[in-house]
Amino acid sequence: MKEDKYLDAFTDEERFEIDSEELEEKNKDMEKKVRLLIKKVEKLEKEVAGLRKENQELRERLGQKIDPEIIPDFVKENQHHRHQKPGQKEGHEGTTRPIPDHVDETRDAIMGQCPDCGGIVSDVGERKRIVETIIPAKVHVKMIKVHRYWCPCCRKVVDAPVTDAFQNCRLGLEVYILVALMRYRMGMTYEKIEEMLQIAYNLCLSRGELPQMMDRLAYEFGDHYEELIDEMRNSPSANGDETGWRIDGRSAWLWVFINKAVAIYRVDKSRGKKVVRRILGRHYKGALGSDFHSAYNLNGVVQQKCHVHLKRDLKEVAEDKDGRSQFHRFRKKLMRILDDSVRAKKRTRDSSELQRQKDHLDERIAALCNDTYTDIDCLRIVKRLKGRGRDLFTFLVTDIDPDNNIAERGIRPAVVMRKNSYGNRSNKGANTMSVMLSVVETCDLKDQNFLDWGKGYMENRLSLGASQS
């Protein structure tokens, strides 16, 4: 309305001049926009031409490697580079599955007609082929007639010992040992074990029955667990590590102490030194390998601190530092000392020479710590080295590795179980976990078949228990 009143004040000619001026201004703006769009289109055309040319070059290069008639255009070239080629190295003979030393069954594969044309065929010879298979398992039911005898000395009736099953139990020892293997060696959940027994053996067990079976088995293996702890205390070396655990949703810790012959696991609510003392004793004479957690720093115990943990710490800090910073120079010197210690171990096995090398490396660590530093990370690691720098080279004079990898690998089965079960629901379950995992992993370290060894141990225990009762 205001525009109409404004225009009414002018004549028709004046109105025409005003409309012309506005149209000219709008036309100029449109011309500017068109010119800008033209420039953008020209730029895009150049980019498209360049991309077409690059695409054509890539197609030509790709055509030299693969046949375009076999592989479609949309299939990308495999860009994954393997660090190592699969199979044997060049010049080595290939390996195949070894042929068994015995044959359990022999059968003939015969036919009367040609499979291609259906014609009558005649026998002209034979060739042998070895096939390894498994026999479908099934539940084996036993009836044991337990004879009873009168003992004139005890003046009571005694039963003959039964070593096939626990007392008042209808499941054989084989079932208990197999469930323990699937649970603590393969990391299967009770739900999966229940399903596996149903499918493979047609054996129906309730999910609540399985943990009770493991509690009973852990009770029977309790004495052996204490024997393993004594063996660990008398061993020349041990490596320790710990990881978070849960007992009924509350925080706890799973500890492992392991060497080349024994593995001890313990679920505990503490992460302090008392757990280490409880497993290794107060006067452990061997060398203890670990990370830099203070709980392993027992008085009077020879220590070996992990090189890998220290190198990892150095690498993580260096990623956030300038390449010419003081920390990079400090890291380079420390890494050289660590690498020199490993090379010294490989060069010689002479004990006196290795002791001399250890003393020299201790002096180099001391000299590195005595320098002046302003970087906060340098000061932090120097503080650690002043306290435990001499424990970096114990492996030169003892039978222990410079890293803690054996403990890291030993705790891995428990970590797999933690992902599936999230810990234990009770202290009793945590104790069962500690005992069974120790027994099963120790059998693996000693190259023992847990199915055979566990059954033999339980049979012997049941036989002794029955005879003593």
C-alpha positions as CSV (number, residue, x, y, z in Angstrom):
1,M,0.0,0.0,0.0
2,K,2.8,2.4,0.8
3,E,4.4,1.7,-2.6
4,D,1.1,2.5,-4.4
5,K,0.8,5.8,-2.6
6,Y,4.4,6.5,-3.4
7,L,3.9,5.8,-7.2
8,D,0.6,7.8,-7.4
9,A,2.6,10.9,-6.7
10,F,4.4,10.5,-10.1
11,T,3.3,10.7,-13.7
12,D,3.2,7.8,-16.1
13,E,6.5,8.8,-17.7
14,E,8.2,9.2,-14.4
15,R,6.9,5.8,-13.3
16,F,8.3,4.2,-16.5
17,E,11.8,5.8,-15.8
18,I,11.7,4.4,-12.3
19,D,10.8,0.9,-13.5
20,S,13.6,1.0,-16.1
21,E,16.2,1.9,-13.6
22,E,15.2,-1.0,-11.3
23,L,15.2,-3.4,-14.1
24,E,18.7,-2.3,-15.3
25,E,20.1,-2.8,-11.7
26,K,18.5,-6.2,-11.6
27,N,19.9,-7.1,-15.0
28,K,23.4,-6.0,-13.9
29,D,23.2,-8.3,-10.8
30,M,22.0,-11.2,-12.9
31,E,24.9,-10.7,-15.4
32,K,27.4,-10.8,-12.5
33,K,25.9,-14.0,-11.2
34,V,25.9,-15.6,-14.7
35,R,29.6,-14.7,-15.2
36,L,30.4,-16.3,-11.8
37,L,28.5,-19.4,-12.7
38,I,30.3,-19.6,-16.1
39,K,33.6,-19.4,-14.4
40,K,32.6,-22.2,-12.0
41,V,31.4,-24.4,-14.8
42,E,34.7,-23.9,-16.7
43,K,36.6,-24.8,-13.6
44,L,34.5,-27.9,-13.0
45,E,34.9,-28.9,-16.7
46,K,38.7,-28.7,-16.2
47,E,38.5,-30.8,-13.1
48,V,36.3,-33.4,-14.8
49,A,38.7,-33.6,-17.7
50,G,41.6,-34.2,-15.3
51,L,39.7,-36.9,-13.4
52,R,38.8,-38.6,-16.7
53,K,42.4,-38.6,-17.7
54,E,43.5,-39.9,-14.3
55,N,40.8,-42.6,-14.4
56,Q,41.9,-43.7,-17.8
57,E,45.5,-44.0,-16.6
58,L,44.4,-46.0,-13.5
59,R,42.3,-48.3,-15.8
60,E,45.4,-48.9,-18.0
61,R,47.6,-49.7,-15.0
62,L,44.9,-51.9,-13.5
63,G,44.5,-53.7,-16.8
64,Q,48.2,-54.7,-16.8
65,K,47.7,-56.6,-13.5
66,I,44.3,-58.3,-13.9
67,D,42.1,-59.4,-16.8
68,P,39.2,-57.0,-17.1
69,E,37.1,-59.7,-18.8
70,I,37.2,-61.9,-15.6
71,I,37.0,-59.2,-12.9
72,P,34.3,-56.5,-13.2
73,D,35.2,-52.8,-13.3
74,F,33.6,-52.2,-9.9
75,V,35.9,-54.7,-8.1
76,K,38.8,-52.8,-6.4
77,E,42.3,-54.1,-6.4
78,N,43.4,-55.7,-3.1
79,Q,45.4,-53.0,-1.3
80,H,46.2,-55.2,1.8
81,H,49.9,-55.8,2.0
82,R,50.9,-58.9,4.0
83,H,54.0,-58.6,6.2
84,Q,54.9,-62.2,5.4
85,K,54.0,-64.4,2.5
86,P,51.9,-67.4,3.4
87,G,53.4,-70.9,3.3
88,Q,57.0,-72.1,3.5
89,K,59.9,-69.9,2.5
90,E,61.4,-70.2,-0.9
91,G,63.6,-73.2,-1.2
92,H,61.9,-75.1,1.6
93,E,59.9,-78.3,0.9
94,G,56.1,-78.0,1.4
95,T,54.5,-79.6,4.4
96,T,51.3,-81.8,4.4
97,R,49.3,-83.5,7.1
98,P,51.3,-86.5,8.4
99,I,49.9,-89.9,7.5
100,P,48.7,-91.9,10.5
101,D,50.8,-94.9,11.6
102,H,47.8,-97.2,11.9
103,V,44.5,-97.9,10.1
104,D,41.4,-98.7,12.1
105,E,39.1,-99.6,9.2
106,T,39.5,-100.6,5.6
107,R,36.7,-100.6,3.0
108,D,36.5,-100.8,-0.8
109,A,35.1,-98.1,-3.1
110,I,33.7,-99.9,-6.1
111,M,31.3,-99.2,-9.0
112,G,29.9,-101.0,-12.0
113,Q,29.2,-98.2,-14.5
114,C,31.3,-95.3,-15.7
115,P,30.1,-92.0,-14.0
116,D,30.6,-90.1,-17.3
117,C,28.9,-92.2,-20.0
118,G,27.2,-95.0,-18.0
119,G,29.2,-97.8,-19.8
120,I,30.2,-101.1,-18.1
121,V,33.6,-100.9,-16.5
122,S,36.2,-103.5,-15.7
123,D,38.6,-103.5,-12.6
124,V,42.2,-102.7,-13.6
125,G,43.7,-102.0,-10.2
126,E,43.3,-99.9,-7.1
127,R,44.9,-96.9,-5.3
128,K,44.9,-96.2,-1.5
129,R,43.5,-93.1,0.1
130,I,43.8,-92.3,3.8
131,V,40.8,-90.5,5.5
132,E,40.8,-89.4,9.1
133,T,37.3,-89.0,10.7
134,I,35.6,-89.2,14.0
135,I,33.1,-91.6,15.5
136,P,29.8,-90.0,16.5
137,A,29.8,-89.9,20.3
138,K,26.9,-91.1,22.5
139,V,26.2,-91.6,26.2
140,H,27.6,-94.8,27.6
141,V,25.6,-96.1,30.5
142,K,27.3,-98.3,33.1
143,M,25.8,-100.5,35.8
144,I,28.4,-101.0,38.6
145,K,27.6,-103.8,41.0
146,V,29.3,-102.7,44.2
147,H,30.2,-105.7,46.3
148,R,30.0,-105.3,50.0
149,Y,32.3,-107.0,52.5
150,W,32.4,-107.6,56.3
151,C,35.5,-106.3,58.0
152,P,36.2,-108.2,61.3
153,C,38.7,-105.6,62.5
154,C,36.4,-102.6,62.0
155,R,33.3,-104.8,62.7
156,K,31.3,-103.2,59.9
157,V,30.3,-103.7,56.3
158,V,32.5,-101.9,53.7
159,D,31.9,-101.3,50.0
160,A,34.4,-102.0,47.2
161,P,35.8,-98.7,45.8
162,V,34.2,-97.2,42.7
163,T,36.6,-95.0,40.7
164,D,34.2,-94.2,37.8
165,A,32.3,-91.4,39.4
166,F,32.0,-89.3,42.6
167,Q,30.0,-90.6,45.5
168,N,26.3,-90.1,45.1
169,C,26.7,-88.9,41.5
170,R,25.3,-90.5,38.4
171,L,27.7,-88.7,36.0
172,G,31.0,-90.2,35.2
173,L,34.4,-88.5,35.7
174,E,34.7,-88.1,31.9
175,V,31.8,-85.7,31.9
176,Y,33.3,-83.6,34.7
177,I,36.7,-83.4,33.0
178,L,35.2,-82.6,29.6
179,V,33.1,-79.8,31.0
180,A,36.1,-78.4,32.8
181,L,38.1,-78.4,29.6
182,M,35.4,-76.6,27.6
183,R,34.9,-74.1,30.4
184,Y,38.5,-73.2,31.5
185,R,40.5,-74.1,28.4
186,M,38.2,-73.1,25.6
187,G,36.4,-70.3,27.5
188,M,32.9,-71.5,26.6
189,T,29.9,-70.3,28.6
190,Y,27.8,-72.8,30.5
191,E,25.0,-72.1,28.0
192,K,27.2,-73.1,25.1
193,I,28.5,-76.2,27.1
194,E,24.9,-77.3,27.7
195,E,24.1,-76.9,24.0
196,M,27.3,-78.7,22.9
197,L,26.6,-81.7,25.2
198,Q,23.1,-82.0,23.9
199,I,24.1,-81.8,20.2
200,A,27.3,-83.9,20.3
201,Y,26.5,-86.5,23.0
202,N,22.7,-86.3,23.4
203,L,23.4,-85.6,27.1
204,C,20.9,-83.3,28.8
205,L,22.3,-81.3,31.7
206,S,20.7,-78.3,33.3
207,R,22.6,-75.0,33.3
208,G,22.5,-74.8,37.0
209,E,24.0,-78.2,37.3
210,L,27.2,-77.3,35.5
211,P,28.7,-74.8,38.0
212,Q,27.9,-77.2,40.8
213,M,29.9,-79.9,38.9
214,M,32.8,-77.5,38.7
215,D,32.6,-76.6,42.4
216,R,32.9,-80.3,43.2
217,L,35.8,-80.8,40.8
218,A,37.6,-77.8,42.3
219,Y,37.2,-79.2,45.7
220,E,38.8,-82.5,44.6
221,F,41.7,-80.6,42.9
222,G,42.2,-78.4,46.0
223,D,45.2,-80.5,47.3
224,H,46.8,-80.4,43.8
225,Y,46.3,-76.6,43.7
226,E,48.3,-76.3,46.9
227,E,51.0,-78.5,45.5
228,L,51.3,-76.2,42.5
229,I,51.7,-73.2,44.8
230,D,54.6,-75.0,46.5
231,E,56.1,-75.8,43.2
232,M,55.9,-72.2,42.2
233,R,57.5,-71.1,45.4
234,N,60.5,-73.4,44.8
235,S,60.8,-72.4,41.1
236,P,63.8,-70.4,39.9
237,S,61.6,-67.7,38.2
238,A,58.1,-66.5,38.0
239,N,56.2,-63.8,36.1
240,G,53.2,-62.0,37.5
241,D,50.4,-59.9,36.1
242,E,46.8,-58.9,37.1
243,T,43.7,-57.7,35.5
244,G,40.3,-56.4,36.6
245,W,37.6,-58.9,37.7
246,R,34.1,-58.9,39.1
247,I,32.6,-60.9,42.0
248,D,28.9,-60.4,42.1
249,G,29.3,-57.1,40.3
250,R,31.9,-55.8,42.7
251,S,35.5,-54.9,41.7
252,A,38.1,-57.6,42.2
253,W,41.4,-58.7,40.6
254,L,42.5,-61.8,38.8
255,W,46.2,-62.5,39.4
256,V,48.4,-64.9,37.5
257,F,51.9,-66.2,38.4
258,I,53.4,-68.3,35.7
259,N,56.6,-69.8,34.4
260,K,57.5,-72.5,31.9
261,A,56.0,-75.3,34.1
262,V,53.4,-73.9,36.4
263,A,50.5,-71.5,36.2
264,I,48.8,-70.2,39.4
265,Y,45.6,-68.1,39.2
266,R,44.0,-66.3,42.1
267,V,40.9,-64.1,42.2
268,D,41.2,-61.6,45.1
269,K,39.6,-58.4,46.1
270,S,43.0,-56.8,46.8
271,R,45.6,-55.5,44.3
272,G,48.3,-55.2,47.0
273,K,51.4,-57.0,48.0
274,K,49.6,-59.4,50.3
275,V,48.4,-61.4,47.3
276,V,52.0,-61.7,46.0
277,R,53.2,-62.8,49.4
278,R,50.3,-65.3,49.7
279,I,51.3,-67.0,46.4
280,L,55.1,-66.7,46.4
281,G,55.7,-66.7,50.1
282,R,57.6,-64.2,52.2
283,H,61.1,-65.6,51.2
284,Y,60.9,-66.3,47.5
285,K,64.4,-67.1,46.2
286,G,63.7,-66.9,42.5
287,A,63.5,-64.0,40.1
288,L,60.2,-62.3,39.7
289,G,59.3,-60.7,36.4
290,S,56.6,-58.1,36.2
291,D,55.6,-54.6,35.1
292,F,56.2,-51.5,37.3
293,H,53.3,-52.1,39.6
294,S,54.5,-51.5,43.1
295,A,52.8,-54.6,44.5
296,Y,55.5,-56.8,43.0
297,N,58.3,-54.9,44.8
298,L,58.9,-57.4,47.6
299,N,61.9,-56.9,49.9
300,G,64.7,-59.4,49.2
301,V,63.2,-60.7,46.0
302,V,65.2,-60.4,42.8
303,Q,63.2,-58.4,40.2
304,Q,63.1,-58.2,36.4
305,K,61.0,-55.3,35.1
306,C,59.4,-55.6,31.7
307,H,61.2,-53.8,28.8
308,V,58.1,-53.9,26.7
309,H,56.1,-51.9,29.2
310,L,58.8,-49.3,29.5
311,K,59.2,-49.0,25.7
312,R,55.5,-48.6,25.3
313,D,55.4,-45.8,27.8
314,L,58.2,-44.1,26.0
315,K,56.5,-44.4,22.6
316,E,53.1,-43.1,23.9
317,V,54.8,-40.0,25.4
318,A,56.9,-39.4,22.3
319,E,53.9,-39.2,20.1
320,D,52.9,-35.9,21.8
321,K,56.3,-34.4,21.8
322,D,58.3,-32.3,19.3
323,G,60.9,-34.3,17.4
324,R,63.7,-32.1,18.7
325,S,62.5,-32.0,22.3
326,Q,64.6,-33.1,25.3
327,F,62.4,-36.1,25.8
328,H,63.2,-37.5,22.4
329,R,66.9,-37.4,23.1
330,F,66.3,-39.0,26.5
331,R,64.2,-41.7,24.9
332,K,66.8,-42.4,22.2
333,K,69.5,-43.0,24.8
334,L,67.3,-45.2,27.0
335,M,66.2,-47.3,24.1
336,R,69.8,-47.9,23.0
337,I,70.6,-49.1,26.5
338,L,67.7,-51.6,26.5
339,D,68.5,-52.9,23.0
340,D,72.2,-53.3,24.0
341,S,71.2,-55.5,26.9
342,V,69.2,-57.8,24.8
343,R,72.1,-58.1,22.2
344,A,74.5,-58.9,25.1
345,K,72.4,-61.8,26.1
346,K,72.4,-63.2,22.6
347,R,76.1,-62.8,22.1
348,T,77.3,-64.9,25.0
349,R,76.3,-67.3,27.6
350,D,79.3,-66.9,29.9
351,S,78.1,-66.0,33.3
352,S,81.1,-63.8,34.3
353,E,80.9,-61.9,31.0
354,L,77.1,-61.4,31.5
355,Q,77.7,-60.1,35.0
356,R,80.2,-57.6,33.7
357,Q,77.8,-56.5,31.0
358,K,75.1,-56.0,33.7
359,D,77.3,-53.9,35.9
360,H,78.2,-51.7,32.8
361,L,74.5,-51.3,31.9
362,D,73.7,-50.3,35.5
363,E,76.3,-47.6,35.3
364,R,74.9,-46.3,32.0
365,I,71.4,-46.1,33.6
366,A,72.9,-44.3,36.6
367,A,74.7,-41.8,34.3
368,L,71.5,-41.2,32.3
369,C,69.6,-40.5,35.5
370,N,72.2,-38.0,36.8
371,D,71.8,-35.7,33.8
372,T,69.7,-32.5,34.3
373,Y,66.2,-32.5,32.9
374,T,63.4,-30.0,32.7
375,D,60.8,-32.0,30.8
376,I,58.2,-33.4,33.2
377,D,58.0,-36.8,31.5
378,C,61.8,-37.2,31.6
379,L,61.7,-36.4,35.3
380,R,58.9,-39.0,35.8
381,I,60.7,-41.8,34.1
382,V,64.0,-40.9,35.7
383,K,62.3,-41.2,39.1
384,R,61.2,-44.7,38.1
385,L,64.7,-45.7,36.9
386,K,66.3,-44.5,40.1
387,G,64.1,-46.8,42.0
388,R,64.0,-49.8,39.7
389,G,66.6,-49.2,37.0
390,R,68.9,-52.0,38.2
391,D,65.9,-54.5,37.8
392,L,66.0,-54.0,34.0
393,F,69.0,-56.3,33.5
394,T,68.4,-59.2,35.9
395,F,67.7,-61.4,32.9
396,L,71.4,-61.3,32.0
397,V,72.3,-63.4,35.1
398,T,69.1,-65.4,35.7
399,D,66.9,-67.7,33.6
400,I,64.1,-65.1,33.0
401,D,63.0,-63.1,30.0
402,P,63.5,-59.3,29.7
403,D,59.7,-58.9,29.0
404,N,56.6,-60.0,30.8
405,N,55.0,-61.6,27.7
406,I,54.5,-65.0,29.3
407,A,52.3,-63.5,32.0
408,E,50.4,-61.5,29.4
409,R,49.7,-64.7,27.4
410,G,48.9,-66.6,30.5
411,I,46.2,-64.1,31.6
412,R,44.6,-64.1,28.1
413,P,42.3,-67.2,28.7
414,A,40.8,-65.5,31.7
415,V,40.2,-62.3,29.7
416,V,38.3,-64.3,27.1
417,M,36.2,-65.8,29.9
418,R,35.6,-62.3,31.4
419,K,34.1,-61.1,28.0
420,N,31.6,-64.0,28.1
421,S,30.7,-64.3,31.8
422,Y,31.7,-60.9,33.2
423,G,33.4,-62.5,36.3
424,N,31.9,-64.7,39.1
425,R,28.7,-64.5,41.0
426,S,30.1,-65.6,44.4
427,N,33.4,-66.1,46.3
428,K,32.9,-69.8,45.9
429,G,32.8,-69.4,42.2
430,A,35.9,-67.2,42.3
431,N,37.7,-69.9,44.2
432,T,36.6,-72.5,41.7
433,M,37.8,-70.3,38.9
434,S,41.2,-70.0,40.5
435,V,41.7,-73.7,41.1
436,M,40.4,-75.0,37.8
437,L,42.1,-72.5,35.6
438,S,45.4,-73.2,37.4
439,V,45.1,-77.0,36.9
440,V,44.0,-76.8,33.3
441,E,46.7,-74.2,32.2
442,T,49.4,-76.1,34.1
443,C,48.6,-79.3,32.1
444,D,49.0,-77.3,28.9
445,L,52.4,-76.0,30.0
446,K,53.5,-79.5,30.8
447,D,52.2,-80.9,27.5
448,Q,49.7,-83.1,29.3
449,N,46.3,-84.0,27.9
450,F,43.9,-82.7,30.6
451,L,41.2,-85.3,29.6
452,D,43.6,-88.2,30.3
453,W,45.6,-86.7,33.2
454,G,42.5,-85.3,35.0
455,K,40.7,-88.6,34.8
456,G,43.7,-90.5,36.1
457,Y,44.2,-88.1,39.0
458,M,40.6,-88.4,40.0
459,E,40.5,-92.2,39.7
460,N,43.6,-92.4,41.9
461,R,42.1,-89.9,44.4
462,L,38.8,-91.9,44.6
463,S,40.7,-95.1,45.0
464,L,42.8,-93.8,47.9
465,G,39.8,-92.1,49.5
466,A,37.8,-95.3,49.4
467,S,40.6,-97.4,50.7
468,Q,41.3,-95.0,53.6
469,S,37.6,-94.8,54.6
